[in-house]
């Protein structure tokens, strides 16, 4: 598919509140870390408020204490052109989260739902799926395998779907994301640059890149002509680059210090649906 879609003009989406149980998993990432759950919730509320201010109509789910990562909605589905592929997360304990969004996607958001659980060999997290508006890049990582990438390619057969080997990060979007139409924000680490090199080699289109000194800061979100990115307090050097390279773009800096402790980023905290999608029957 040669022309970019209205991928950044999100009309609706799904978010979830943060469960108390998230505190119980933080030491998996750092034995010395402590999660300030109240601060995490304040940061997440600011994130949700920002999306609503941009006129994204959000369905907000209650927190699920049985699923500590339930606020990371982006991992649970890949949505394009009126089709919502419910993923099969690479972490088995997260697969129950998918059940909760099926009804909302089908009945409320009017998406055609396809379930990846049909293929028991496939695993895929939405955090490994980078959609540029023209094509998909799917990270082959600890959470996503080639069978998952192939399943996605079969469903979205109108698009080029390329597999990208991911090292040194949980997901592909842990170190890069779309910062605007045809613009990829990417970290400067060797792992991030190796992934970018694969994208350049396999891409059907030429993309501009913005290289940031912090891989985590390269996880940003472009919504309705507004770039949501890291704060100056958390990543001062990357923040400076955002202000310089996107001086003529509407920008909002949002904190992510607490959810970062459990590998959370800005893109993963909402499942966004492009406005006025084509409904396929």
C-alpha atoms as a printed R data frame, in Angstrom:
    type eleno elety resid chain resno       x       y      z
1   ATOM     1    CA   UNK     A     1   0.000   0.000  0.000
2   ATOM     2    CA   UNK     A     2   1.775   3.100 -1.249
3   ATOM     3    CA   UNK     A     3  -0.129   5.915  0.443
4   ATOM     4    CA   UNK     A     4   0.075   6.619  4.188
5   ATOM     5    CA   UNK     A     5  -3.177   6.288  6.139
6   ATOM     6    CA   UNK     A     6  -4.698   8.650  8.687
7   ATOM     7    CA   UNK     A     7  -2.835   6.668 11.331
8   ATOM     8    CA   UNK     A     8  -2.186   9.628 13.648
9   ATOM     9    CA   UNK     A     9  -5.759  10.943 13.595
10  ATOM    10    CA   UNK     A    10  -6.990   8.760 16.416
11  ATOM    11    CA   UNK     A    11 -10.675   9.074 17.227
12  ATOM    12    CA   UNK     A    12 -11.107   6.484 19.962
13  ATOM    13    CA   UNK     A    13  -9.067   4.241 22.197
14  ATOM    14    CA   UNK     A    14  -8.893   2.127 25.341
15  ATOM    15    CA   UNK     A    15  -6.967   2.787 28.550
16  ATOM    16    CA   UNK     A    16  -6.887   1.029 31.897
17  ATOM    17    CA   UNK     A    17  -6.323   2.150 35.450
18  ATOM    18    CA   UNK     A    18  -3.202   0.965 37.271
19  ATOM    19    CA   UNK     A    19  -3.657  -1.932 39.723
20  ATOM    20    CA   UNK     A    20  -2.115  -2.082 43.186
21  ATOM    21    CA   UNK     A    21  -0.567  -5.406 42.159
22  ATOM    22    CA   UNK     A    22   1.888  -3.612 39.870
23  ATOM    23    CA   UNK     A    23   4.008  -2.963 42.969
24  ATOM    24    CA   UNK     A    24   4.588  -6.717 43.287
25  ATOM    25    CA   UNK     A    25   6.374  -7.068 39.924
26  ATOM    26    CA   UNK     A    26   8.793  -4.131 39.987
27  ATOM    27    CA   UNK     A    27  11.616  -6.132 41.597
28  ATOM    28    CA   UNK     A    28  11.691  -8.440 38.564
29  ATOM    29    CA   UNK     A    29  13.387  -5.540 36.804
30  ATOM    30    CA   UNK     A    30  15.505  -4.148 39.637
31  ATOM    31    CA   UNK     A    31  15.750  -5.774 43.059
32  ATOM    32    CA   UNK     A    32  16.413  -2.363 44.602
33  ATOM    33    CA   UNK     A    33  13.524  -0.565 42.899
34  ATOM    34    CA   UNK     A    34  10.366   0.611 44.623
35  ATOM    35    CA   UNK     A    35   7.280   1.623 42.670
36  ATOM    36    CA   UNK     A    36   5.454   4.679 43.953
37  ATOM    37    CA   UNK     A    37   1.989   3.542 42.947
38  ATOM    38    CA   UNK     A    38   0.339   6.880 43.750
39  ATOM    39    CA   UNK     A    39   2.875   8.754 41.636
40  ATOM    40    CA   UNK     A    40   2.449   6.222 38.810
41  ATOM    41    CA   UNK     A    41  -1.295   6.803 38.879
42  ATOM    42    CA   UNK     A    42  -0.865  10.585 38.818
43  ATOM    43    CA   UNK     A    43   1.456  10.298 35.822
44  ATOM    44    CA   UNK     A    44  -0.986   7.991 34.059
45  ATOM    45    CA   UNK     A    45  -3.915  10.318 34.777
46  ATOM    46    CA   UNK     A    46  -1.960  13.169 33.195
47  ATOM    47    CA   UNK     A    47  -1.385  10.954 30.146
48  ATOM    48    CA   UNK     A    48  -5.099  10.105 29.872
49  ATOM    49    CA   UNK     A    49  -6.063  13.762 30.364
50  ATOM    50    CA   UNK     A    50  -3.698  14.760 27.542
51  ATOM    51    CA   UNK     A    51  -5.259  12.292 25.106
52  ATOM    52    CA   UNK     A    52  -8.751  13.444 26.020
53  ATOM    53    CA   UNK     A    53  -7.699  17.063 25.600
54  ATOM    54    CA   UNK     A    54  -6.641  16.077 22.071
55  ATOM    55    CA   UNK     A    55 -10.216  14.829 21.616
56  ATOM    56    CA   UNK     A    56  -9.513  11.123 21.665
57  ATOM    57    CA   UNK     A    57 -12.652   9.424 23.014
58  ATOM    58    CA   UNK     A    58 -11.267   6.905 25.516
59  ATOM    59    CA   UNK     A    59 -12.954   3.888 27.075
60  ATOM    60    CA   UNK     A    60 -11.421   3.540 30.535
61  ATOM    61    CA   UNK     A    61 -11.280   0.063 32.047
62  ATOM    62    CA   UNK     A    62 -11.075  -0.642 35.761
63  ATOM    63    CA   UNK     A    63  -7.759  -1.916 37.067
64  ATOM    64    CA   UNK     A    64  -7.412  -5.701 37.131
65  ATOM    65    CA   UNK     A    65  -5.518  -6.887 40.203
66  ATOM    66    CA   UNK     A    66  -4.969 -10.297 38.597
67  ATOM    67    CA   UNK     A    67  -3.012  -8.644 35.801
68  ATOM    68    CA   UNK     A    68  -0.323  -6.230 37.075
69  ATOM    69    CA   UNK     A    69   0.495  -4.976 33.568
70  ATOM    70    CA   UNK     A    70  -3.101  -4.325 32.497
71  ATOM    71    CA   UNK     A    71  -2.488  -0.613 31.810
72  ATOM    72    CA   UNK     A    72  -0.112  -1.511 28.958
73  ATOM    73    CA   UNK     A    73  -2.962  -1.758 26.467
74  ATOM    74    CA   UNK     A    74  -0.941  -1.369 23.272
75  ATOM    75    CA   UNK     A    75   0.445  -4.884 23.655
76  ATOM    76    CA   UNK     A    76  -3.001  -6.470 23.377
77  ATOM    77    CA   UNK     A    77  -4.072  -5.636 19.825
78  ATOM    78    CA   UNK     A    78  -2.904  -4.284 16.482
79  ATOM    79    CA   UNK     A    79  -5.547  -2.115 14.813
80  ATOM    80    CA   UNK     A    80  -5.630  -0.932 11.220
81  ATOM    81    CA   UNK     A    81  -8.335  -0.256  8.620
82  ATOM    82    CA   UNK     A    82 -11.181  -1.439 10.831
83  ATOM    83    CA   UNK     A    83  -9.470  -4.725 11.740
84  ATOM    84    CA   UNK     A    84  -8.350  -5.431 15.308
85  ATOM    85    CA   UNK     A    85  -5.953  -8.357 15.677
86  ATOM    86    CA   UNK     A    86  -6.074  -9.547 19.275
87  ATOM    87    CA   UNK     A    87  -2.525 -10.603 20.044
88  ATOM    88    CA   UNK     A    88  -1.165 -13.603 21.889
89  ATOM    89    CA   UNK     A    89   1.276 -11.930 24.320
90  ATOM    90    CA   UNK     A    90   4.679 -13.526 24.747
91  ATOM    91    CA   UNK     A    91   4.287 -13.431 28.535
92  ATOM    92    CA   UNK     A    92   1.714 -16.199 29.242
93  ATOM    93    CA   UNK     A    93   0.373 -14.470 32.360
94  ATOM    94    CA   UNK     A    94  -0.807 -11.552 30.195
95  ATOM    95    CA   UNK     A    95  -2.978 -13.555 27.802
96  ATOM    96    CA   UNK     A    96  -6.047 -13.191 30.001
97  ATOM    97    CA   UNK     A    97  -5.924  -9.411 29.497
98  ATOM    98    CA   UNK     A    98  -6.960  -9.820 25.869
99  ATOM    99    CA   UNK     A    99 -10.388 -11.142 26.875
100 ATOM   100    CA   UNK     A   100 -11.380  -7.854 28.479
101 ATOM   101    CA   UNK     A   101 -10.962  -5.719 25.357
102 ATOM   102    CA   UNK     A   102 -12.676  -8.004 22.841
103 ATOM   103    CA   UNK     A   103 -16.198  -6.732 23.506
104 ATOM   104    CA   UNK     A   104 -15.149  -3.063 23.528
105 ATOM   105    CA   UNK     A   105 -13.341  -3.378 20.208
106 ATOM   106    CA   UNK     A   106 -16.163  -5.282 18.531
107 ATOM   107    CA   UNK     A   107 -19.303  -3.709 19.969
108 ATOM   108    CA   UNK     A   108 -18.284  -0.214 21.053
109 ATOM   109    CA   UNK     A   109 -15.498   0.634 18.592
110 ATOM   110    CA   UNK     A   110 -16.967  -1.384 15.706
111 ATOM   111    CA   UNK     A   111 -13.820  -3.206 14.699
112 ATOM   112    CA   UNK     A   112 -13.666  -6.558 12.959
113 ATOM   113    CA   UNK     A   113 -11.913  -8.726 15.549
114 ATOM   114    CA   UNK     A   114  -9.406 -11.434 14.561
115 ATOM   115    CA   UNK     A   115  -7.866 -13.538 17.317
116 ATOM   116    CA   UNK     A   116  -4.263 -14.684 17.156
117 ATOM   117    CA   UNK     A   117  -4.974 -17.454 19.654
118 ATOM   118    CA   UNK     A   118  -6.050 -19.505 16.629
119 ATOM   119    CA   UNK     A   119  -2.313 -20.128 16.111
120 ATOM   120    CA   UNK     A   120  -0.918 -21.675 19.295
121 ATOM   121    CA   UNK     A   121   2.648 -21.281 18.036
122 ATOM   122    CA   UNK     A   122   2.373 -17.536 17.512
123 ATOM   123    CA   UNK     A   123   3.299 -14.897 20.084
124 ATOM   124    CA   UNK     A   124   3.119 -11.175 19.516
125 ATOM   125    CA   UNK     A   125   3.147  -8.047 21.673
126 ATOM   126    CA   UNK     A   126   1.887  -4.788 20.201
127 ATOM   127    CA   UNK     A   127   5.017  -3.165 21.595
128 ATOM   128    CA   UNK     A   128   6.943  -4.953 18.852
129 ATOM   129    CA   UNK     A   129   4.763  -3.581 16.048
130 ATOM   130    CA   UNK     A   130   5.894  -0.327 14.451
131 ATOM   131    CA   UNK     A   131   3.402   0.893 11.843
132 ATOM   132    CA   UNK     A   132   4.668   3.821  9.790
133 ATOM   133    CA   UNK     A   133   1.455   4.590  7.942
134 ATOM   134    CA   UNK     A   134   2.879   2.800  4.914
135 ATOM   135    CA   UNK     A   135   4.145  -0.555  6.220
136 ATOM   136    CA   UNK     A   136   4.688  -2.678  9.320
137 ATOM   137    CA   UNK     A   137   7.946  -3.532 11.032
138 ATOM   138    CA   UNK     A   138   7.631  -6.335 13.563
139 ATOM   139    CA   UNK     A   139  10.301  -6.882 16.182
140 ATOM   140    CA   UNK     A   140  11.344 -10.490 16.730
141 ATOM   141    CA   UNK     A   141  12.106 -10.328 20.419
142 ATOM   142    CA   UNK     A   142  11.713 -12.085 23.754
143 ATOM   143    CA   UNK     A   143   7.958 -11.537 23.427
144 ATOM   144    CA   UNK     A   144   7.274 -11.845 19.683
145 ATOM   145    CA   UNK     A   145   8.216 -14.700 17.361
146 ATOM   146    CA   UNK     A   146   8.233 -15.190 13.609
147 ATOM   147    CA   UNK     A   147   4.921 -17.064 13.704
148 ATOM   148    CA   UNK     A   148   3.338 -13.979 15.255
149 ATOM   149    CA   UNK     A   149   4.828 -11.724 12.587
150 ATOM   150    CA   UNK     A   150   3.613 -14.098  9.856
151 ATOM   151    CA   UNK     A   151   0.092 -14.116 11.308
152 ATOM   152    CA   UNK     A   152   0.031 -10.313 11.190
153 ATOM   153    CA   UNK     A   153   1.314 -10.330  7.608
154 ATOM   154    CA   UNK     A   154  -1.477 -12.693  6.598
155 ATOM   155    CA   UNK     A   155  -4.181 -10.463  8.078
156 ATOM   156    CA   UNK     A   156  -2.733  -7.184  6.768
157 ATOM   157    CA   UNK     A   157  -1.788  -8.548  3.363
158 ATOM   158    CA   UNK     A   158  -2.189  -5.141  1.683
159 ATOM   159    CA   UNK     A   159   0.891  -3.892  3.546
160 ATOM   160    CA   UNK     A   160   4.548  -4.762  3.484
161 ATOM   161    CA   UNK     A   161   5.365  -6.539  6.788
162 ATOM   162    CA   UNK     A   162   9.064  -6.907  7.650
163 ATOM   163    CA   UNK     A   163  10.617  -8.743 10.585
164 ATOM   164    CA   UNK     A   164  13.304  -6.924 12.598
165 ATOM   165    CA   UNK     A   165  15.571  -8.768 15.038
166 ATOM   166    CA   UNK     A   166  15.506  -7.048 18.438
167 ATOM   167    CA   UNK     A   167  18.314  -7.276 20.973
168 ATOM   168    CA   UNK     A   168  18.962  -5.398 24.194
169 ATOM   169    CA   UNK     A   169  15.372  -4.253 24.708
170 ATOM   170    CA   UNK     A   170  12.011  -5.747 25.619
171 ATOM   171    CA   UNK     A   171  10.291  -4.529 22.452
172 ATOM   172    CA   UNK     A   172  11.102  -2.828 19.156
173 ATOM   173    CA   UNK     A   173   9.220   0.280 20.312
174 ATOM   174    CA   UNK     A   174  11.314   0.343 23.499
175 ATOM   175    CA   UNK     A   175  13.972   2.053 21.372
176 ATOM   176    CA   UNK     A   176  12.111   3.657 18.459
177 ATOM   177    CA   UNK     A   177   8.691   4.979 17.487
178 ATOM   178    CA   UNK     A   178   6.946   7.281 15.018
179 ATOM   179    CA   UNK     A   179   7.499  10.949 15.889
180 ATOM   180    CA   UNK     A   180   5.372  12.173 13.004
181 ATOM   181    CA   UNK     A   181   4.483  11.280  9.404
182 ATOM   182    CA   UNK     A   182   7.470   9.411  7.936
183 ATOM   183    CA   UNK     A   183   9.677  10.355 10.930
184 ATOM   184    CA   UNK     A   184  11.229   7.668 13.136
185 ATOM   185    CA   UNK     A   185  12.617   8.647 16.532
186 ATOM   186    CA   UNK     A   186  15.366   6.183 17.458
187 ATOM   187    CA   UNK     A   187  17.823   5.703 20.306
188 ATOM   188    CA   UNK     A   188  21.562   5.967 19.842
189 ATOM   189    CA   UNK     A   189  22.563   2.642 21.400
190 ATOM   190    CA   UNK     A   190  24.183  -0.020 19.271
191 ATOM   191    CA   UNK     A   191  21.065  -2.194 19.682
192 ATOM   192    CA   UNK     A   192  18.764   0.578 18.461
193 ATOM   193    CA   UNK     A   193  20.990   1.452 15.524
194 ATOM   194    CA   UNK     A   194  21.247  -2.203 14.473
195 ATOM   195    CA   UNK     A   195  17.458  -2.408 14.424
196 ATOM   196    CA   UNK     A   196  17.244   0.822 12.431
197 ATOM   197    CA   UNK     A   197  19.739  -0.507  9.899
198 ATOM   198    CA   UNK     A   198  17.470  -3.512  9.287
199 ATOM   199    CA   UNK     A   199  14.495  -1.186  8.806
200 ATOM   200    CA   UNK     A   200  16.373   0.935  6.267
201 ATOM   201    CA   UNK     A   201  17.388  -2.200  4.360
202 ATOM   202    CA   UNK     A   202  13.860  -3.656  4.267
203 ATOM   203    CA   UNK     A   203  11.704  -0.528  3.991
204 ATOM   204    CA   UNK     A   204   9.610   0.245  0.925
205 ATOM   205    CA   UNK     A   205   9.878   3.961  1.689
206 ATOM   206    CA   UNK     A   206  12.537   6.452  2.755
207 ATOM   207    CA   UNK     A   207  12.024   7.729  6.296
208 ATOM   208    CA   UNK     A   208  13.559  10.637  8.142
209 ATOM   209    CA   UNK     A   209  15.155   9.773 11.477
210 ATOM   210    CA   UNK     A   210  15.747  11.699 14.680
211 ATOM   211    CA   UNK     A   211  18.450  10.085 16.810
212 ATOM   212    CA   UNK     A   212  18.215  10.585 20.558
213 ATOM   213    CA   UNK     A   213  20.900   9.871 23.172
214 ATOM   214    CA   UNK     A   214  18.413   7.904 25.306
215 ATOM   215    CA   UNK     A   215  16.714   4.808 23.905
216 ATOM   216    CA   UNK     A   216  13.842   5.168 26.381
217 ATOM   217    CA   UNK     A   217  13.157   8.712 25.174
218 ATOM   218    CA   UNK     A   218  12.766   7.418 21.611
219 ATOM   219    CA   UNK     A   219   9.431   5.961 22.716
220 ATOM   220    CA   UNK     A   220   7.121   8.871 21.892
221 ATOM   221    CA   UNK     A   221   3.589   9.258 20.599
222 ATOM   222    CA   UNK     A   222   2.276  11.422 17.752
223 ATOM   223    CA   UNK     A   223  -1.458  12.121 18.038
224 ATOM   224    CA   UNK     A   224  -3.453  14.583 15.938
225 ATOM   225    CA   UNK     A   225  -0.465  16.740 14.992
226 ATOM   226    CA   UNK     A   226   0.830  16.777 18.584
227 ATOM   227    CA   UNK     A   227   4.026  15.054 19.675
228 ATOM   228    CA   UNK     A   228   3.943  13.565 23.183
229 ATOM   229    CA   UNK     A   229   7.453  12.941 24.466
230 ATOM   230    CA   UNK     A   230   9.757  12.710 27.484
231 ATOM   231    CA   UNK     A   231  10.234  15.429 30.099
232 ATOM   232    CA   UNK     A   232  13.316  17.572 30.566
233 ATOM   233    CA   UNK     A   233  13.697  16.248 34.113
234 ATOM   234    CA   UNK     A   234  13.926  12.622 33.011
235 ATOM   235    CA   UNK     A   235  15.951  12.946 29.806
236 ATOM   236    CA   UNK     A   236  17.403  16.480 29.449
237 ATOM   237    CA   UNK     A   237  19.583  15.750 26.402
238 ATOM   238    CA   UNK     A   238  16.816  14.014 24.466
239 ATOM   239    CA   UNK     A   239  14.312  16.677 25.507
240 ATOM   240    CA   UNK     A   240  16.597  19.337 24.027
241 ATOM   241    CA   UNK     A   241  16.648  17.508 20.694
242 ATOM   242    CA   UNK     A   242  12.849  17.303 20.654
243 ATOM   243    CA   UNK     A   243  12.599  21.052 21.235
244 ATOM   244    CA   UNK     A   244  15.134  21.803 18.502
245 ATOM   245    CA   UNK     A   245  13.977  19.364 15.836
246 ATOM   246    CA   UNK     A   246  10.240  19.868 16.406
247 ATOM   247    CA   UNK     A   247  10.133  23.579 17.195
248 ATOM   248    CA   UNK     A   248   7.202  24.119 14.812
249 ATOM   249    CA   UNK     A   249   5.217  21.139 16.075
250 ATOM   250    CA   UNK     A   250   2.729  21.154 18.945
251 ATOM   251    CA   UNK     A   251   4.414  19.208 21.774
252 ATOM   252    CA   UNK     A   252   3.483  17.894 25.221
253 ATOM   253    CA   UNK     A   253   6.120  16.545 27.617
254 ATOM   254    CA   UNK     A   254   4.797  13.842 29.952
255 ATOM   255    CA   UNK     A   255   6.538  12.021 32.821
256 ATOM   256    CA   UNK     A   256   7.054   8.257 32.722
257 ATOM   257    CA   UNK     A   257   9.482   7.704 35.590
258 ATOM   258    CA   UNK     A   258   7.378   5.208 37.544
259 ATOM   259    CA   UNK     A   259   6.025   3.029 34.745
260 ATOM   260    CA   UNK     A   260   9.502   2.922 33.230
261 ATOM   261    CA   UNK     A   261  10.470   0.835 36.281
262 ATOM   262    CA   UNK     A   262   8.336  -1.981 34.816
263 ATOM   263    CA   UNK     A   263   9.413  -1.396 31.197
264 ATOM   264    CA   UNK     A   264   6.450   0.843 30.387
265 ATOM   265    CA   UNK     A   265   6.596   3.598 27.771
266 ATOM   266    CA   UNK     A   266   4.344   6.288 26.341
267 ATOM   267    CA   UNK     A   267   3.136   4.224 23.381
268 ATOM   268    CA   UNK     A   268   2.109   1.213 25.447
269 ATOM   269    CA   UNK     A   269  -0.298   2.975 27.823
270 ATOM   270    CA   UNK     A   270  -3.203   3.289 25.375
271 ATOM   271    CA   UNK     A   271  -4.694   1.230 22.573
272 ATOM   272    CA   UNK     A   272  -5.565   3.848 19.961
273 ATOM   273    CA   UNK     A   273  -7.930   3.464 17.014
274 ATOM   274    CA   UNK     A   274  -7.564   5.628 13.870
275 ATOM   275    CA   UNK     A   275 -10.519   7.921 13.182
276 ATOM   276    CA   UNK     A   276 -13.165   6.861 10.675
277 ATOM   277    CA   UNK     A   277 -11.618   3.484  9.800
278 ATOM   278    CA   UNK     A   278 -12.756   1.458  6.846
279 ATOM   279    CA   UNK     A   279 -14.989  -1.298  8.219
280 ATOM   280    CA   UNK     A   280 -14.317  -4.617  6.521
281 ATOM   281    CA   UNK     A   281 -16.942  -7.338  6.516
